[in-house]
Amino acid sequence: MVLHLGLKPVKRPVSLSIAGSDSGGGAGIQADLITFARLGSVGTTVITCITAQNLDGVTAIHPVPPADIAAQIDAIFLGFPVGGVKTGMLYSRAIIDTVGEALEKNVITRLVVDPVMVATSGARLLAEDAIAGYAERIFPWAYVMTPNLDEASVLLGRPIRDAGDMPDAARDLGQRHKCAVLLKGGHLEGAQLVDVLWDKESIHRWTGSRVMGVGTHGTGCMLSAALTARLSFGDPLVEACLRAREYVEHVLLNCTEIADGRRIPGLAVTESGPIRPRRTVE
């Protein structure tokens, strides 16, 4: 007997993460897929590196051969109507060149570039000779990039000392690479957090309170993945950035405690709804 329930399929956009695999599950491809699913976008992946890591650090990195990365990208674009793309850990110049060729070949209008350079634990996730590759092969296709303060300092060649430096840094970085920039202030000291968006026309600033006592491993991946998911739904950039930031804040506020007592970003988001951070526009 065949049951006809009369249910109409739900149409959802497709998001793609081009990033590394985190064996600990808290960052990289794993965090991206969870984020896509929570926000209602269909998740697809291209794995660039296999890492051996946990909450304490990275112990090994195995880059995927560029030909295999190219094959993964071709398979996704042949088989799915991709609406949003993010890049995470690219690691080497060879991988950056491979991904750059794919970006040039495929029509990608909303690319989120998270220029991953160093893990929260301090492990280096980008080869020194690969930094220039971002500017040459990846940033020209970016819709928005999401560097933290350390990454932005490297890309600009100057230190970003405090929240007062952030608007100029985001604007300068965006004008240099002709894309929007969401500059993350999680590395600032103090109880207040500041994130700054340069949308190619004006500066938007979000402030909020730091969530204390919760590990931040993977939060950068979650933010860029949430931004990608919201862009895949067609959200305007400012709204997508705001909702992505709210998502990460909500995950931190609803943390999970594992068996050894450490508190990590929550594996399930409650229905209470995120707290909307305050925004000012300059």
N, C-alpha and C positions, 0 to 999 in steps of 0.2 A: 504494500500500500504506500502510495506517495502522498505526503502531506503538503498541501499548498497553504502556507501561512499568510500569504498576501503581503509579505514584507518587501519593501523596496530597498535595493542596495544603497548604501550611503557612499556618495562620491567624496573622495578625499584626495588632497594633493599629495604629491610624492616629493620627499626630501632625500638628498644624497649627502652622505658624509664621506669625505676622502681623508682618512686619518689612520692613526696607529691603533693597534689592539692593546688593551690594558688587561693583563691577566688578573689583576685585582678587582676589575669590574667597575671601578669608581670614576674612570676618566676615559678618554678616547672613544673608540667606536662603541663600546658598551654603554657609556653614559649618553652618547648621542642617540642611540636607538631607543633607550628608555625615555629620553626627553621627547623625541619625535612622537612616540606612542602616547605619552601623557598629553601632548598637545594636539593629538588627533591627526597627525600627518603620517603617511605611510613611509617607513624608513628603509632606505637602501644604503649599501656601503661599498667602499673600495678601500681595502686594507693596504696601507703603505709600509707598515713595519709591524713586527710581532715583538712585543716587549715582555720581559719577565719583571713584574713589579707587584708591590703590595702597598699598603698605606705608609710603609717606612721608606720606600725608595725603589729605584730602578736598578736591577742587577744585570740585565742583559738586553741588547737591542739587536734584532735581526731584520735588516731591510729586505723587503720583498723585491725580487728582480723587476726592473722597470718594465720589461715586456709583459710580465704578469699583471702589473698595475694597469698598463694600457689595455690589456684584454678585459680586465674587470670594468674599466670605464666604458669601453665599447659595448660590453654586454648590457650595462645599465641603460645607456642612452638608446640602444636598439630596442630594449624591452619595456621601458617605462617612460611616461610623460613627465619628466623631472621638472618640478616647479621651483625648487630652491636647492642650492648647493653650498656646502661649507667645506673648507679645507682646515685640517688640524695639523698633526705632526707629519711633516714631509721629509725631514731628516737630512737628506743629501741633495747635492746639486743635480745628480742624475735623476732622482725622483721628481724634483722641482721641474726640470726640463720636460720630463714625461707628462706631468700633470699640466704644465703650460701648453704643450702641444694639444692636449685634449681640450683645454679651455678654448683654444683658438679654433679648433675644429667644430665644436658643438656650440649651439646657440644657448648661452647662459646669461640671462639678464639680471639675475639677483644672486650674485656670488658673495658669500660671507667668508672673509679670510681671517682666520685666527693664526697669527704668525708665531706658532709655538716654537720657543727657543730653549726654555729651561723649565723642568718640572717643579712643582711646589717643593719637592724634597731637595732640589738643588741639582739634580742630574741634568746634564746638557742633552737636549733633544734635537739639536740642529748643528750640523758640521759648520765650522768657521767659513769654509769657502762657499757655503750655500746661501749666506745672507744676501749677497748681491743678486742671487738668482730670483729672490722674491721680487725685487724691484724690476728686473728685466722680464720675467716670465709670468708672474702671478698677479701682482698689483695692477697691471694694465687692464685686467678683466674684473677687478673687484668692484662690487657695488658698495660694500662697507667692510672695513677691517676692524678687528677688535683686539688691539694689543693691550697688555698690561703696562705699567709704568716702566719696568725694566726693558721690555721689548721695544717700546716707543723710544726710550733713551738710546738704545742701540741703533735703531733705524734713523733717528735724527742726528746722532753723533753728539748729543749733549745731554746732561743730566736733567731730570725732572724732579725737583726737590720737594715740592709740596703742591697742595691743591691749587694754589695761585698760579703755578706754572702750567696747569693742565689745559686751559682753554687755548693758549697760544700753541702748545704742543700739538693738540688735536687739529687745530686749523692749519698749522704749518705742514704737518704730515699729510693731511688731506689734500692741500693745495699742491704739494710736491708730487703726489701719486694720483691726483684727479679722482678721488673717491671720498665717500663719507668715512668718518672715523669715530668709533665708539671707544674712548679711552677709559680703561678700567682702573679705578683707584683703590683696589683691594689691598695693595701693598703699602698704602699710607699708614702712618702710625696714628693711634688714637681711636676713640669710640665712634667717631663719625666717618662715614664712607661717602665718597664723592665719585660719581661717574660723569663723564663729559662726552657729549656727542657734537661733532661738527657735521652738519648735514649738507655741506657745500654752499650753504648760504648764511647760516647762523649757528650760534652755540646754544645747546640745551644742557642744563645741569640737573642731575638728580642727586639728592642727598638722603641719607638714611643712617640708622644706627647699626653698628657692627653686631652680629650675632656671636656672642661669646661662648667658648667651650665646645665648639663644633669644628671638626677638621674641614678644611676647604679644598681637599684633594678633588679635582675634577670640576670645580665650579666654573672655571673658564670655559671648559668644553661644554658644560650645560648651558651657559649663557649664549655662546655662539650657535649651539644647536637649537635652542629655543628661538633665537632670532631668525634662524633659517626656516624653522617650522612656521613661524608667524608670517614671514615674507612669502612662503609658499601658498598661504591662504590669501595673499594679496594685501596684507596690512600696509599702510603707509609706513615709511621708515621710522619716524618718531614714535608712532604708536607701537610698532613692532619692538623697538628698543625698550620702551617702557614696560611692555608686557613680558619681555624676556627677562628684564631685571626683576620684575615682580615674581616671576617663576622661580628664579634662583633664591630670592629672599624667602619665598614660601617653603622651598625644599630645606633650607637651613633652619627655619623656624620649626619645622616638623622633622627633627633629626631622628636617626635610628641609633640605638645603642647596641653594639655587638657584644659577644660573650666576654671579651677581655675588658669591657667597660668603656672603650672609646666610643665617642659620639661622632657619627658621620652623617653627611647629608641624607635626608629621609628617602627611603625607598618607595614610600607611598605619600601622595599629597592628600591632605584631608579636605573636607568640603567646606571648611570655614572661610576659605578665600584668602588671598594674599593681602598684605597691607600695601596700599598705594603710596609709593615714596613721593616726597615733595619735589616739584619741578619748577625751575625758573628758566626763563629764556632771556638771553642777552642779545 
